[in-house]
Amino acid sequence: MDIILYLLQLIQQLYAQNCFLIKLLCRYVPLKQWAHEDSMSPKYQKFKIDELPLFLNVEPWDYRDFMAYLKWRYRDDFKPIKPIKRRSECDIDEDCKCPRCNAPSIYLYKNNGSKGQLMCKVCDTRFSPEESRHTSIKLRCPHCLNTLVPKKERKHFIVHKCVNPKCPYYVKNLRKVDKKDLKEDYGKNKYKLHYIYREFTLDFFKMDLNSLPKNASSLRFSKFDANVMGLCLTMHVNLHMSLRQTKYALKELYNINISHQQVANYCKTAAICIKPLVDNYDYGDTNIMTADETYIKIRGVKAFIWFIMNPKNRSIIGYRVSTERDVGACILAMRMAFRHFTKLPKDFRFIADGYSAYILAAQQFLREYGNDFKFKITQVIGLTNDDEVSKEWRPYKQMIERLNRTYKASYRITNGFDNVDGANYDLALWVAYYNFLRPHEFNRYKVLNEIEMLKGADNMPGKWQLLIFLGQQTILNLQRGEAESCS
């Protein structure tokens, strides 16, 4: 009996020592984290995207129903609300109504004289006829339920901010700020402390991804034939030759006297025909996607190209040219990559760098389509594997970086583009070449996506002609599908 008591006491002592050691490790020994230590700093808070706000839909109500309720509630003591007796002429518009109870202008009067604010006699609501804050949808902070205030208007979105000084999110971020900055004037402005939500005024999910340019030309050849067009595409896209180099090569090799502008017209026409095939081709299911953006020059000004790759077969499944590095182009590229998905896999991974546009785009997909397209961005930050996330997912990031260098090799001969349309045409042709015509070491020097019809072509110009034919068939199928849906 004494031995059992002794063992129980010994177990309790060992348990107390273990608890002491665990507390000591947690307090003084830094554990290896998945994220960068710098990412916990308040200086990096401005690069993070806050969660979605709470959307409160307020049902509209009518002033006559409110008067009827007052009459039922107070019965004999009820005094009806009469229209305003004006002592002078009023310049309030007759069509002006209260945004809260829909009361007409006979119940409205000027609250602050000639400064523009009106007040409703029925519901005591103060408002401005030009800019009313009363809407049916209210945005509230998810941390303190305070109504968000619109602060800034940008090109495609409005910045809403929670200005509650007692918001738990604001108080938590304020504790992390360096005390030296708090003593300075406007020192807190160096950090992002308040909850912020960006409301997009442009719906990127309703934009048509299949629209063709208005300046599409025909394929009726007057001076040359389809074989010359295939030669132009082969030299310009496959062999990375400029327009003038292509013109010179055709003259010296085949005695074909063609202008560089005609070569450009052929490339533009081919891109218009092939692009629908490239965009609507089914590249197979995948649970991993990797994305990145790189810059180009359009008339000497920086523009950006967004790539999304399927790492399983190395195909480009999403791409976009944009003049600005904004979230709109990122959403459109993601829509192209998710075209054939009705629901994302449970173990889906989207790998990108630390740019916040990808996180904001994922947030917009969650808001638009719900939990079927709910996914998180796996961020691979920096050039070295300083954390466990980068160590595990670095190979996928290297794939998309290698893709950028491959594209830059063909882009370098252009010395920049003259306009956005030229960049779009060149990118569409290059993606078609990369996905369907280029031999890859990854696939044992075969093309990434084999099309049965292309196997019958003896040379590369013939393959380009068949791609144009397949692109035309894709356009016809899309048009028939739209006509059937309209009928």
C-alpha positions in Angstrom: 0.0 0.0 0.0 2.9 2.4 0.8 4.5 1.6 -2.6 1.3 2.6 -4.5 1.1 5.8 -2.6 4.8 6.5 -3.2 4.4 5.9 -7.0 1.3 8.2 -7.2 3.3 11.0 -5.5 6.2 10.4 -7.9 3.9 10.6 -10.9 2.5 13.9 -9.6 6.0 15.3 -9.1 7.0 14.3 -12.7 3.8 15.9 -14.1 4.6 19.2 -12.3 8.1 19.2 -13.6 6.8 18.6 -17.2 4.4 21.5 -16.9 7.2 23.7 -15.6 9.5 22.7 -18.5 6.8 23.3 -21.1 6.1 26.8 -19.7 9.8 27.5 -19.8 10.1 26.5 -23.4 7.1 28.5 -24.5 8.3 31.6 -22.8 12.1 31.7 -23.5 12.8 29.3 -26.4 11.7 30.5 -29.9 9.8 27.7 -31.6 10.2 27.3 -35.4 7.3 28.9 -37.1 5.7 28.4 -40.5 5.6 32.0 -41.3 8.3 34.6 -41.4 9.0 36.4 -38.1 8.9 39.7 -40.0 5.3 39.0 -41.0 4.2 39.4 -37.4 5.6 42.9 -37.3 3.0 45.7 -37.5 5.0 47.2 -40.4 3.8 44.4 -42.6 0.2 44.8 -41.6 -0.5 47.0 -44.6 0.3 44.1 -47.0 -2.4 41.9 -45.4 -6.0 41.6 -46.5 -8.7 41.7 -43.8 -11.6 39.3 -43.8 -14.9 40.1 -45.4 -17.3 42.4 -43.5 -20.7 41.6 -42.2 -23.4 42.5 -44.8 -26.6 43.8 -43.1 -29.6 44.1 -45.5 -32.1 46.6 -44.0 -35.6 46.2 -45.3 -37.2 49.4 -46.5 -40.2 50.8 -44.7 -42.9 53.4 -45.5 -43.8 56.5 -43.5 -47.6 55.6 -43.8 -46.9 52.3 -42.1 -45.0 54.1 -39.4 -47.9 56.6 -38.8 -50.4 53.7 -38.6 -48.2 52.0 -36.0 -48.0 55.2 -33.9 -51.8 55.5 -34.1 -52.3 51.8 -32.9 -49.6 52.2 -30.2 -50.8 55.4 -28.6 -54.5 55.3 -29.6 -56.2 58.2 -27.8 -52.9 60.1 -27.1 -51.8 59.9 -30.7 -51.2 63.2 -32.4 -51.0 62.9 -36.2 -47.9 64.1 -38.0 -49.0 66.9 -40.2 -47.1 68.4 -43.2 -44.8 71.3 -42.6 -46.4 74.7 -42.7 -43.8 76.9 -44.4 -43.6 80.6 -43.7 -41.7 81.2 -47.0 -41.2 79.6 -50.3 -39.1 76.4 -50.2 -36.7 75.3 -52.9 -36.7 71.6 -51.9 -37.4 69.5 -55.0 -40.8 68.0 -55.1 -39.4 64.6 -56.1 -37.0 64.6 -53.1 -37.9 61.9 -50.5 -36.6 60.7 -47.3 -34.1 57.8 -47.9 -35.1 56.1 -44.7 -39.0 56.2 -44.6 -39.8 57.4 -48.1 -41.6 60.5 -46.8 -42.4 63.1 -49.5 -41.1 66.7 -49.6 -44.0 68.1 -47.6 -42.4 66.4 -44.5 -38.9 67.7 -45.2 -37.3 70.9 -44.1 -33.8 72.4 -44.1 -31.9 71.4 -41.0 -28.9 73.7 -41.3 -30.1 76.5 -43.5 -28.4 76.8 -46.9 -25.7 74.2 -46.2 -27.7 71.4 -47.9 -28.7 69.1 -45.0 -32.4 68.1 -44.8 -34.4 66.6 -42.0 -37.4 64.4 -42.1 -40.2 65.3 -39.7 -41.5 61.7 -39.6 -38.4 59.7 -38.6 -36.0 62.6 -37.6 -33.4 61.4 -40.2 -30.8 63.9 -41.3 -29.5 63.5 -44.9 -28.1 65.2 -47.9 -30.1 64.9 -51.2 -26.9 64.6 -53.2 -25.0 62.1 -51.1 -27.1 60.0 -48.8 -25.5 57.5 -46.4 -28.8 55.6 -46.0 -28.8 52.5 -48.2 -30.5 49.1 -47.9 -27.1 47.3 -47.4 -24.9 48.1 -44.4 -21.3 47.1 -44.1 -20.2 46.3 -40.6 -16.9 45.5 -39.0 -16.7 41.8 -38.2 -14.8 42.6 -34.9 -16.9 45.3 -33.3 -20.1 45.4 -35.5 -19.5 49.1 -36.1 -20.7 50.6 -39.4 -17.9 51.0 -41.9 -17.3 54.5 -43.2 -16.3 55.1 -46.9 -13.0 57.0 -46.8 -11.4 56.9 -50.3 -12.5 56.4 -53.8 -10.1 54.7 -56.2 -10.4 53.8 -59.9 -12.2 50.5 -59.4 -13.1 50.3 -55.7 -14.1 52.3 -52.6 -12.1 51.9 -49.3 -14.3 51.4 -46.3 -12.8 51.8 -42.8 -13.8 51.0 -39.3 -13.2 54.2 -37.2 -14.3 52.8 -33.9 -11.4 53.6 -31.4 -12.5 50.7 -29.2 -12.5 48.1 -31.9 -10.7 44.9 -30.7 -8.9 44.7 -34.0 -7.6 48.3 -33.7 -6.6 47.9 -30.1 -4.7 44.7 -30.8 -2.7 46.3 -33.6 -2.1 49.4 -31.6 -0.3 47.4 -28.9 2.2 46.1 -31.5 3.2 49.6 -32.6 6.6 51.0 -31.5 6.0 53.5 -28.6 8.5 56.0 -30.3 6.1 56.3 -33.2 3.2 56.9 -31.0 4.9 59.9 -29.4 5.4 61.5 -32.9 2.8 63.6 -34.7 0.9 61.3 -37.1 3.2 58.5 -36.1 0.3 56.0 -36.2 -0.2 56.8 -39.9 2.9 54.7 -40.7 0.9 51.6 -39.9 -2.4 49.9 -40.9 -4.3 49.7 -37.7 -8.0 49.9 -38.5 -10.1 47.3 -40.3 -10.3 48.1 -44.0 -12.6 46.7 -46.7 -12.4 47.4 -50.5 -15.8 47.5 -52.2 -15.3 47.0 -56.0 -17.4 49.3 -58.2 -16.6 47.2 -61.3 -17.9 43.7 -61.5 -15.0 41.6 -62.9 -17.1 38.4 -62.7 -19.5 39.7 -65.4 -16.9 40.6 -68.0 -16.9 38.5 -71.1 -13.8 36.4 -71.5 -14.7 35.2 -75.0 -15.2 38.6 -76.7 -13.1 39.2 -79.9 -11.6 42.5 -81.0 -13.6 44.7 -83.3 -10.7 45.0 -85.9 -10.6 41.3 -86.8 -9.6 40.8 -90.4 -10.6 38.0 -92.8 -8.5 35.1 -94.1 -9.1 35.9 -97.8 -5.7 35.8 -99.4 -5.2 38.1 -102.4 -1.4 38.1 -103.0 -0.1 35.2 -100.8 -1.6 31.9 -99.5 -2.1 30.1 -96.2 1.4 28.5 -96.5 3.0 31.9 -96.4 1.0 32.8 -93.3 2.2 29.6 -91.7 5.8 30.4 -92.5 5.4 33.9 -91.0 4.0 32.4 -87.7 6.7 29.8 -87.6 9.5 32.3 -87.9 8.0 34.9 -85.7 6.7 32.8 -82.9 8.6 29.5 -83.0 12.0 30.9 -84.0 11.7 34.2 -82.0 12.4 36.4 -85.1 11.2 40.0 -85.2 8.8 41.2 -87.9 11.6 42.7 -90.0 13.8 39.6 -89.5 10.9 37.4 -90.7 10.5 39.6 -93.8 14.2 39.4 -94.6 14.3 35.6 -94.0 11.3 35.0 -96.4 12.9 37.1 -99.0 16.3 35.4 -98.8 15.1 31.8 -98.3 11.9 31.5 -100.4 12.1 34.7 -102.6 8.8 35.9 -101.0 8.7 39.7 -101.1 6.4 40.6 -98.2 6.3 43.6 -95.9 6.8 43.5 -92.1 3.3 45.1 -91.7 1.8 42.2 -93.7 3.5 39.8 -91.3 2.0 41.7 -88.4 -1.4 41.5 -90.0 -1.1 37.7 -90.4 -0.1 37.3 -86.7 -3.0 39.5 -85.6 -5.5 37.5 -87.6 -4.1 34.2 -86.4 -4.2 35.3 -82.8 -7.9 36.3 -83.1 -8.7 32.8 -84.5 -6.6 30.7 -82.1 -7.3 32.5 -78.9 -10.8 31.0 -78.3 -9.3 27.5 -78.7 -6.5 28.2 -76.2 -8.9 29.7 -73.7 -11.6 27.1 -73.9 -9.4 24.0 -74.1 -9.8 21.5 -71.3 -6.3 21.1 -69.8 -7.5 18.5 -67.2 -8.3 18.7 -63.5 -5.7 19.7 -60.9 -5.6 20.5 -57.2 -2.6 22.8 -57.5 -2.1 26.0 -59.4 0.8 28.4 -59.3 0.7 32.1 -60.4 3.0 35.0 -60.9 3.2 38.3 -62.8 6.0 39.8 -64.8 6.4 43.2 -66.5 6.7 44.3 -70.1 6.9 47.7 -71.8 4.1 49.3 -73.9 5.3 52.5 -75.5 8.1 52.7 -72.8 5.6 52.4 -69.9 5.5 49.4 -67.6 2.7 46.9 -68.1 2.1 43.5 -66.6 1.4 39.9 -67.7 -0.3 37.5 -65.3 0.4 33.7 -65.7 -1.4 30.8 -64.0 0.1 27.4 -64.6 -1.1 23.8 -64.0 2.0 22.2 -62.4 0.9 18.7 -63.3 1.2 19.1 -67.1 3.0 22.5 -67.1 0.3 24.1 -69.3 -0.7 27.7 -69.1 -4.4 27.8 -68.1 -4.7 31.5 -67.3 -3.1 34.6 -68.7 -3.8 38.3 -68.9 -2.3 41.6 -70.0 -2.9 44.7 -67.9 -1.6 48.2 -67.8 -1.8 48.3 -64.0 -0.8 45.8 -61.4 -4.2 45.6 -59.8 -6.5 42.9 -58.6 -8.9 43.2 -61.6 -6.5 41.5 -64.0 -5.7 38.9 -61.3 -9.4 38.0 -61.0 -9.8 37.8 -64.8 -6.8 35.4 -65.1 -8.2 33.3 -62.2 -11.6 33.1 -64.0 -9.9 31.8 -67.1 -8.0 29.2 -65.0 -11.2 28.1 -63.1 -13.3 28.0 -66.3 -13.9 24.3 -66.3 -14.4 24.0 -62.5 -17.8 23.8 -61.0 -16.3 23.2 -57.6 -12.7 23.3 -56.3 -11.2 20.2 -54.8 -11.0 19.9 -51.0 -7.2 19.8 -51.0 -6.8 22.7 -53.5 -3.7 24.8 -53.3 -3.0 28.1 -55.1 0.7 29.1 -54.9 1.8 32.7 -55.4 4.2 35.2 -54.0 3.6 37.7 -51.3 1.6 40.2 -53.4 -1.7 41.0 -51.7 -3.7 41.1 -55.0 -4.0 37.3 -54.9 -5.4 37.2 -51.4 -7.9 39.9 -52.3 -8.9 38.0 -55.5 -9.5 34.8 -53.5 -11.7 36.8 -51.1 -13.8 38.1 -54.0 -14.2 34.5 -55.3 -15.5 33.5 -51.9 -18.0 36.4 -51.9 -19.2 35.7 -55.4 -19.4 31.9 -55.5 -19.5 30.9 -51.9 -17.8 27.9 -50.3 -17.5 26.0 -53.6 -14.6 28.4 -54.5 -13.2 29.0 -51.1 -9.4 28.6 -51.1 -6.4 30.2 -49.4 -3.2 31.5 -51.1 0.0 29.7 -50.2 2.6 32.5 -50.2 6.2 31.6 -51.1 8.1 34.7 -50.1 11.7 35.6 -50.9 14.4 33.8 -52.7 15.6 31.5 -49.9 13.8 28.9 -47.9 13.6 30.7 -44.6 10.4 29.0 -43.4 8.6 25.6 -43.8 6.1 26.9 -46.3 8.8 28.1 -48.7 10.8 24.9 -48.3 7.8 22.7 -49.2 6.3 24.8 -52.1 9.4 26.4 -53.6 9.6 24.0 -56.6 6.1 25.1 -57.8 7.1 28.8 -57.5 10.3 28.0 -59.5 8.1 26.5 -62.4 6.3 29.8 -62.9 9.5 31.8 -62.6 11.0 29.7 -65.3 8.0 30.3 -67.4 8.5 34.0 -67.1 12.0 33.7 -68.3 10.9 31.6 -71.3 8.4 34.2 -72.3 10.9 37.0 -71.9 13.2 35.3 -74.4 10.5 35.7 -77.1 9.4 39.1 -75.9 12.9 40.6 -75.9 13.0 40.8 -79.8 10.0 43.1 -79.8 11.7 45.9 -77.8 8.3 46.6 -76.3 4.8 46.8 -77.8 3.1 49.8 -79.4 -0.3 49.2 -77.8 -2.2 46.8 -75.5 -3.8 45.0 -78.5 -0.3 44.2 -79.8 0.7 42.7 -76.5 -2.5 40.7 -76.4 -2.0 39.3 -79.9 1.6 38.4 -79.2 0.7 36.7 -75.9 -2.1 34.7 -77.3 0.1 33.3 -80.1 2.9 32.5 -77.7 0.6 30.7 -75.3 -0.8 28.6 -78.2 2.8 27.7 -79.2 3.8 26.9 -75.7 0.8 24.6 -74.9 0.3 22.9 -78.3 3.5 23.2 -80.5 6.6 23.6 -78.4 8.5 20.4 -77.4 9.2 20.2 -73.6 12.0 18.4 -71.8 9.5 17.7 -69.0 7.4 15.7 -71.4 10.3 13.9 -73.1 10.5 16.5 -75.8 6.9 16.1 -76.8 4.2 18.8 -76.8 2.2 19.3 -73.5 -1.2 18.8 -75.1 -1.5 16.5 -78.1 -4.3 17.2 -80.6 -5.1 14.3 -82.9 -5.5 16.5 -85.9 -2.1 18.1 -85.5 -0.4 14.7 -85.7 -1.2 14.6 -89.5 0.7 17.7 -90.3 4.1 17.2 -91.8 5.6 20.6 -90.9 5.1 23.5 -88.5 3.4 25.9 -91.0 0.8 23.1 -91.5 0.3 22.8 -87.8 -0.4 26.6 -87.5 -2.9 26.3 -90.3 -4.7 23.5 -88.5 -4.7 25.5 -85.2 -6.4 28.3 -87.1 -9.0 25.9 -88.4 -9.6 24.5 -85.0 -9.9 28.0 -83.6 -12.6 28.8 -86.2 -14.5 25.7 -85.2 -14.3 26.8 -81.6 -15.7 30.2 -82.4 -18.6 28.6 -84.3 -19.4 26.3 -81.4 -19.4 29.2 -79.0 -21.7 31.2 -81.2 -24.1 28.3 -81.5 -24.1 27.8 -77.8 -24.9 31.4 -77.2 -27.7 31.2 -79.9 -29.2 28.2 -78.2 -29.1 29.8 -74.8 -30.8 32.9 -76.2 -33.6 30.8 -77.8 
